Amino acid sequence: MDPVGTILLIGSISSVLLALQLGGQTYPWSDGRIIALFVVFAVVLAAWVGWQYYLGPIATIPKTVIGQRSMAFASWYSFAQGGVNFGILYYAPEWFQAVRGSTPLQSGLDIVTFVAGQTVVLLILGYYLTKGGYSAPFMIACVAVVAIATGLLTTWTPKATDAQVFGYLALYGVGQGLGWQQPTLIAQTMLPAADIPTGTALANVCKLLGGTISVSVGQSLFNSKFKELVVERIPSVDPNILASIGAAELREELPPDLIPEVASVYNDALKDVWWLLLALTLASLIGALGVEWRNVTDKVANQGPPPVPMKSVSKENLLSAKASFGELHTPIDAHSSRALFMTESYEDIHLPPLRPQSCFSPWREHWGTPYPSAAHAYDVKHLYPINESYTSAGTQTDYYTSTATQTPYAFV
């Protein structure tokens, strides 16, 4: 648990969302309150990053997870594509209601076009990848198809045909289906078993965070453009009053002769949102190109440690704070439970910790991105005698044995 980190992260996100929600609408962007919210966001976010670095392996997002190359790029990909997907989910129904006059229920049914396409592709691709394959090419294909689809959305007009409207949405759904689950698969492929829950949670949180920020930014862009177009095209109407009328109530609250012009204003104002989603799609290409090309069946979590010859370790080597962690690797094997034998009996043996929140599993250092040696230099834990061995992950026993006393020691 990391209550301090949670408070800092929620505070930073809340600040930026308030700034995006109020800026340009309730207050001008130059208002001191909006600037103060952005400053608070930056300062608190920096404090959160520093706190995560300080906690190290027990942080909310450990360095072993976010420091893994594929996970770092997949997280950015999740953020950007999450912003695109939730943006479509939010603003496509608004387009149907304001421009086409659909009811809220009908507009929800209208977007089933892309949801169904996305679901079908997810199912087919999920079955295919159980046989083996790579996530990276599907992520790249997703970016290409989604970029084309969101670009086509900018060509929507009040007179767009059903083929144009639903065809573009279906194309978007197919493209999003190619890449939506790939970050989760990357977490399951690239991370050791102990880090997979954190990695999958990170990928999903990035999608939700991207969607939250995307919708807020899109709302700000839409409102600014909407009011500008109303003043330009319908000067007899107060833009604030028009904006306060819901998209579904336009045809009930306004005179029939104003509806075509208002629908055109809505359509053109939403184009700024479609351009935003296109920009996010192109930005996600960085993540798609950055992940490693590794077969999804070749999981790190399924690999045992590399062979290590059995050897004794001297007291001087064990107690040397300057020794790198690689020099202190023990020949514990995850499957045969071999143990390191000391040459003497010690009541207090100092070793650099690998994962303070779990049992001492030195062979995990071979998985993923190793901690730098400097991170362990003077950070020590103790080995204490126990009556029975400690079993972790159901496959290996982690303990030390002294040849003098034959006393098992477990890492605490």
C-alpha positions in Angstrom: 0.0 0.0 0.0 1.2 3.5 -0.8 -1.3 6.0 0.7 1.1 9.0 0.3 1.6 8.2 -3.4 -2.1 7.7 -4.0 -2.9 11.1 -2.4 -0.3 12.8 -4.5 -1.4 11.2 -7.7 -5.1 12.0 -7.2 -4.2 15.5 -6.2 -2.2 16.1 -9.4 -4.8 14.6 -11.7 -7.6 16.5 -10.0 -5.7 19.8 -10.5 -5.2 19.3 -14.2 -8.7 18.1 -14.8 -10.2 21.2 -13.0 -7.9 23.5 -15.0 -9.0 21.9 -18.3 -12.7 21.9 -17.2 -12.8 25.6 -16.1 -10.2 27.1 -18.4 -11.7 28.9 -21.4 -15.3 28.3 -20.1 -15.8 29.5 -16.6 -12.6 31.5 -16.5 -10.2 32.7 -19.2 -6.9 30.7 -19.6 -5.0 33.7 -18.4 -6.9 33.7 -15.1 -4.7 33.3 -12.0 -6.8 30.4 -10.7 -6.3 28.4 -13.9 -2.5 29.1 -13.9 -2.4 28.1 -10.2 -4.1 24.8 -10.9 -1.5 24.0 -13.6 1.3 24.9 -11.3 -0.1 22.7 -8.5 -0.5 19.8 -11.0 3.2 20.1 -12.1 4.5 20.4 -8.5 2.5 17.6 -7.1 3.2 15.3 -10.0 6.9 16.0 -9.5 6.5 15.1 -5.8 4.8 11.9 -6.8 7.5 10.9 -9.2 10.1 11.6 -6.5 8.2 9.6 -3.9 8.0 6.7 -6.3 11.7 6.8 -6.8 12.3 7.0 -3.1 10.2 3.9 -2.4 12.0 1.9 -5.0 10.8 -1.7 -5.4 7.8 -1.2 -3.1 6.4 1.8 -4.9 3.0 1.9 -6.5 4.7 1.6 -9.9 8.1 -0.1 -9.2 11.1 0.7 -11.4 11.1 -3.0 -12.5 7.8 -2.4 -14.2 7.9 1.1 -15.6 11.6 0.8 -16.3 11.1 -2.2 -18.5 11.4 -0.9 -22.1 8.3 -2.5 -23.5 6.1 -1.6 -20.5 7.2 2.0 -20.7 6.2 2.3 -24.3 3.1 0.2 -23.9 2.0 2.5 -21.1 2.2 5.6 -23.4 0.4 3.7 -26.1 -2.4 2.8 -23.7 -2.6 6.4 -22.6 -2.9 7.8 -26.1 -5.2 5.1 -27.5 -7.4 5.2 -24.3 -7.8 8.9 -25.1 -8.9 8.1 -28.6 -11.3 5.4 -27.7 -13.1 7.2 -24.8 -13.2 10.3 -27.0 -15.1 8.4 -29.7 -17.4 6.9 -27.1 -18.2 10.3 -25.6 -18.4 12.6 -28.7 -19.8 10.3 -31.4 -23.2 10.0 -29.6 -23.2 13.8 -29.2 -22.7 14.2 -32.9 -25.6 11.9 -33.6 -27.9 13.8 -31.2 -27.0 17.3 -32.3 -26.4 16.9 -36.0 -28.7 14.0 -36.9 -31.4 14.5 -34.3 -31.1 11.1 -32.8 -32.4 10.4 -29.3 -30.0 9.4 -26.6 -31.0 5.8 -26.9 -30.7 5.8 -30.6 -27.3 7.5 -30.5 -26.1 4.8 -28.1 -27.3 2.1 -30.5 -25.6 3.9 -33.4 -22.2 3.5 -31.9 -22.7 -0.3 -31.6 -21.3 -0.3 -35.1 -17.7 0.2 -33.9 -18.2 -1.6 -30.6 -19.3 -4.7 -32.4 -16.4 -4.5 -34.9 -13.9 -4.0 -32.1 -15.3 -6.9 -30.1 -15.2 -9.3 -33.1 -11.6 -8.4 -33.9 -10.6 -8.8 -30.2 -12.0 -12.3 -30.1 -10.4 -13.4 -33.4 -7.1 -11.9 -32.5 -7.2 -13.3 -29.0 -7.6 -16.8 -30.4 -4.9 -16.3 -33.0 -2.3 -15.1 -30.4 -2.9 -18.1 -28.2 -1.0 -20.0 -30.9 1.9 -17.5 -30.9 2.6 -14.2 -32.5 3.9 -10.7 -31.7 2.1 -7.7 -30.2 4.1 -5.0 -32.0 2.8 -5.5 -35.6 -0.8 -5.4 -34.4 -0.2 -2.2 -32.5 1.4 -0.6 -35.5 -1.6 -1.8 -37.7 -4.0 -0.4 -35.1 -2.4 3.0 -35.3 -2.5 3.0 -39.1 -6.2 2.0 -39.3 -7.4 4.2 -36.5 -5.5 7.2 -37.9 -7.3 6.7 -41.3 -10.7 6.3 -39.5 -10.3 9.4 -37.2 -9.1 11.4 -40.2 -12.3 10.4 -42.1 -14.4 11.5 -39.2 -13.3 15.1 -39.9 -15.1 14.8 -43.3 -18.5 14.2 -41.6 -21.2 16.8 -42.5 -24.9 17.0 -41.6 -25.6 15.5 -45.0 -23.2 12.5 -44.6 -24.7 9.2 -45.8 -25.2 6.2 -43.6 -22.3 4.5 -45.5 -20.0 7.3 -44.6 -21.1 7.5 -41.0 -21.3 3.8 -40.0 -18.5 2.8 -42.4 -16.0 5.1 -40.8 -17.1 3.9 -37.3 -16.8 0.3 -38.3 -13.3 0.9 -39.7 -12.4 2.6 -36.5 -13.7 -0.4 -34.5 -11.7 -2.9 -36.5 -8.5 -0.8 -36.1 -9.0 -0.4 -32.3 -9.7 -4.1 -32.0 -6.2 -4.8 -33.4 -4.4 -3.0 -30.6 -6.7 -2.6 -27.6 -5.5 -5.6 -25.6 -1.9 -5.6 -26.7 -0.5 -3.6 -23.7 -2.0 -6.2 -21.4 -0.4 -9.0 -23.4 2.9 -7.2 -23.3 2.7 -7.0 -19.4 2.1 -10.8 -19.3 4.9 -11.5 -21.8 7.6 -9.1 -20.7 7.3 -9.1 -16.9 8.1 -11.8 -14.3 5.1 -13.4 -12.6 5.4 -11.2 -9.5 5.1 -8.0 -11.5 2.3 -9.1 -14.0 -0.6 -7.8 -11.8 1.1 -4.4 -11.5 1.9 -4.3 -15.2 -1.7 -5.1 -16.3 -3.1 -2.6 -13.8 -0.8 0.1 -15.1 -1.8 -0.5 -18.7 -5.5 -0.3 -17.8 -5.1 2.8 -15.6 -3.2 4.5 -18.4 -6.2 3.9 -20.8 -8.6 5.4 -18.2 -6.4 8.3 -17.5 -5.9 9.0 -21.2 -9.6 8.9 -21.7 -10.3 11.2 -18.8 -7.9 13.8 -20.0 -8.9 13.5 -23.6 -12.6 14.1 -22.9 -11.7 17.1 -20.8 -9.4 18.6 -23.4 -12.0 17.8 -26.1 -14.7 19.5 -24.2 -12.6 22.7 -23.9 -11.8 22.6 -27.6 -15.4 22.0 -28.5 -16.8 24.8 -26.3 -14.3 27.4 -27.5 -15.0 26.6 -31.2 -18.7 26.3 -30.6 -19.1 29.7 -29.1 -16.9 31.3 -31.8 -19.0 29.7 -34.6 -22.3 30.8 -33.0 -21.2 34.4 -32.7 -20.0 34.2 -36.4 -22.9 32.4 -37.9 -25.9 33.0 -35.6 -25.3 36.4 -34.0 -28.9 36.7 -32.9 -28.4 33.7 -30.5 -26.5 33.9 -27.2 -23.8 31.2 -27.4 -24.0 30.6 -23.6 -27.7 30.0 -23.7 -27.3 27.7 -26.7 -24.5 25.8 -25.1 -26.7 25.2 -22.0 -29.3 23.4 -24.1 -28.4 19.7 -24.3 -27.7 18.2 -27.7 -30.8 16.0 -27.4 -33.1 18.9 -26.7 -32.0 21.2 -29.5 -35.0 20.4 -31.7 -37.4 20.8 -28.9 -36.1 24.1 -27.6 -35.2 26.0 -30.8 -37.2 27.2 -33.7 -37.2 24.8 -36.7 -35.5 27.4 -39.0 -32.5 27.6 -36.7 -31.9 23.8 -36.5 -29.9 23.4 -39.8 -27.5 26.2 -38.9 -27.1 25.0 -35.3 -26.5 21.4 -36.6 -23.8 22.8 -38.9 -22.2 24.7 -36.0 -22.1 21.5 -33.9 -20.6 19.5 -36.7 -17.8 22.0 -37.4 -17.1 22.5 -33.7 -16.7 18.7 -33.2 -14.1 18.7 -36.0 -11.6 20.1 -33.5 -12.3 17.0 -31.3 -11.7 14.6 -34.3 -8.4 16.4 -35.0 -7.4 15.9 -31.4 -8.2 12.2 -31.6 -6.2 12.0 -34.8 -3.2 13.7 -33.1 -3.4 11.2 -30.2 -3.5 8.3 -32.6 -0.3 9.5 -34.3 1.3 10.1 -30.9 0.6 6.5 -30.0 2.8 5.3 -32.8 5.8 6.1 -30.6 4.6 3.4 -28.2 3.9 0.9 -30.9 7.4 1.3 -32.4 9.1 1.2 -29.1 7.9 -2.2 -27.8 10.1 -5.2 -28.2 9.2 -7.9 -30.8 8.8 -10.9 -28.5 6.5 -13.8 -29.1 3.6 -13.7 -26.7 4.2 -17.4 -25.9 7.8 -16.8 -24.9 6.9 -15.4 -21.5 9.5 -14.2 -19.1 7.4 -15.5 -16.2 7.7 -19.1 -17.6 11.5 -18.9 -17.7 13.6 -20.3 -14.9 16.9 -18.7 -13.8 20.0 -19.2 -15.9 22.3 -22.0 -14.6 24.6 -20.9 -11.8 27.4 -23.0 -10.5 27.3 -24.0 -6.8 29.8 -22.2 -4.7 30.6 -21.1 -1.2 30.5 -17.5 -0.2 32.9 -16.1 2.4 31.9 -13.8 5.3 34.0 -11.0 3.8 32.1 -11.2 0.5 28.7 -11.3 2.2 29.4 -8.3 4.5 31.0 -6.2 1.7 28.7 -3.3 1.1 30.6 -2.4 -2.0 30.1 -5.8 -3.7 27.7 -5.6 -6.5 24.5 -7.6 -6.2 25.5 -9.7 -9.2 28.5 -11.0 -7.2 26.1 -12.0 -4.4 23.8 -14.1 -6.6 23.1 -17.4 -4.9 22.8 -20.7 -6.7 19.2 -21.1 -5.6 17.3 -22.9 -8.4 13.5 -22.3 -8.7 12.8 -25.9 -9.5 15.3 -28.0 -7.5 15.5 -25.6 -4.4 19.2 -25.8 -4.1 20.6 -23.7 -1.3 23.8 -21.7 -0.6 26.0 -23.2 2.1 27.9 -20.8 4.3 31.4 -21.7 5.5 30.5 -20.6 9.0 27.5 -20.0 11.2 26.4 -16.4 11.6 23.6 -14.9 13.7 23.5 -11.7 11.7 24.2 -11.8 8.0 23.8 -8.7 5.9 22.6 -9.0 2.3 21.3 -6.3 -0.1 17.5 -6.8 -0.6 16.0 -7.6 -3.9 12.3 -7.3 -3.1 11.7 -6.2 0.5 8.0 -6.9 0.3 8.6 -10.6 -0.5 10.9 -13.5 0.4 14.5 -13.3 -0.8 14.5 -14.6 -4.3 17.9 -13.8 -5.9 17.1 -15.5 -9.1 14.4 -13.0 -9.9 17.2 -10.5 -10.6 17.7 -12.3 -13.9 14.2 -11.4 -15.0 13.2 -8.1 -16.6 15.3 -5.0 -16.0 17.8 -5.7 -13.1 18.2 -3.1 -10.4 21.4 -1.2 -10.7 24.1 -2.3 -8.3 24.3 1.1 -6.7 20.7 0.8 -5.5 21.7 -2.0 -3.2 25.1 -0.7 -2.1 24.3 0.2 1.6 20.7 -1.0 1.9 20.9 -4.2 4.0 18.5 -6.7 5.5 19.0 -9.5 8.0 18.7 -13.2 7.8 17.1 -14.8 10.9 16.7 -18.5 11.8 13.4 -20.1 11.3 12.0 -23.5 12.0 10.7 -24.3 8.5 11.5 -23.3 5.0 9.6 -20.5 3.3 7.9 -21.5 0.0 7.2 -18.8 -2.6 5.1 -18.9 -5.7 4.5 -22.6 -5.1 7.6 -23.6 -7.1 10.7 -22.9 -5.0 12.0 -22.6 -1.5 14.2 -19.7 -0.6 16.5 -20.3 2.4 20.1 -20.4 3.5 21.9 -23.2 5.4 24.9 -22.9 7.6 27.2 -25.9 7.4 28.1 -25.5 11.0 24.7 -25.5 12.5 22.5 -26.7 9.6 20.0 -23.9 10.6 17.8 -22.7 7.8 17.5 -19.0 7.4 14.8 -17.1 5.6 14.9 -13.5 4.3 12.6 -11.1 6.2 
